[in-house]
Amino acid sequence: MQSFANIKSISYLKSHAAQISEDLQLNGNPFVITQNGEASMVIESVQQFQEKEALIAALKIISLGEKDRLENKGLTADESRAQLRAARQRRQ
């Protein structure tokens, strides 16, 4: 698991939200917010969130492709090229 340098209390978040937002924009390091001494939430920039979501989506696609490959549901490279050639010829 990733270690976090920015660990702040929820009361700090309440009184310094603008500063946290600026820090996220400048250095991108997420903040761990604690409540009663326990980690409660992580705050990250929108860019970090979007990048993470895109990575998760790509990993899901790769996983589905690997599952299909293991079940022999895919095409060989030669079969795929043949399908592409046939599709091009139909369009001409």
N, C-alpha and C positions, 0 to 999 in steps of 0.2 A: 504494500500500500504506500501511496505517496505521503511524504512527510510535509507538513504545512508549517511555514514560518509565520504566517499571519493568523494568529489565534486571538480572537477578541470576544469579549462578553457581549451579551445582547444589549446591555445598557450602553456599551460603547457604540454599538451599531445605531442605537436610537439617537444618540447625540452627535455622531460623526458620519452619518450616511453619505453626505456629499463628499467628504474626504475619502471614504472607502471607494466611492465611485471614481474619483479622480485617480486613486492608486491603481484601481483595476485597469483604467485606460492607459496609464503610464507604464506599468510593469507587468500587468497581466496575471500576477500571482493571486490565486483565489484566497478567500478568507474563510476560516472556520469560525463559526459563531457558537459560543457556548451558552448554556442556560443551566444554572445551578451547578456549575463546574463540569458539566457533561457536554460533549459535542452535540449540537442540535441541528445545524445546517451549514451548508457551504454556499458562499456567494462567489459567483464567477462572472466575467464579462459576457455580454451577448455573443461576441465573436468566439470566445472559448466554447460557449454552449453550442453554437451552430457548428463549429468544427467537430466537436465531440459527437453531435447527432449525425453529421455526415459520415464520420468514421464508423459509427455503429451501423448505419445503413449499408455501407460498403462491406463491412464484415458479415452482415446478414446475407448479402448477395453472394459473397464468396462461400459462405457456409452452405447455402442452398445449392450452389454449383458443385461443391465437393460432394454433397449428399447425392446429387444426380449422377455424378461421375462414378461414385462407389456402387450405385445401383445400375450402372451401364445404361443410363437414360440419355447420355450425351451423344454428340457426334464426334467423329474423328476430324482432324484438321482437313483431310482430303474430302470427306463428306461435306463439311461446311463450305469449302471452296467450290465444290461442285454445285451446291445449292445456290451460292452467290452468282456463279456463272450462269446458271439456268434462269435466275431472276433477272439478271442483266439482259439476257437474250430475249426474254418475254417483253421487256420494256422497249426494246428497239424495234 
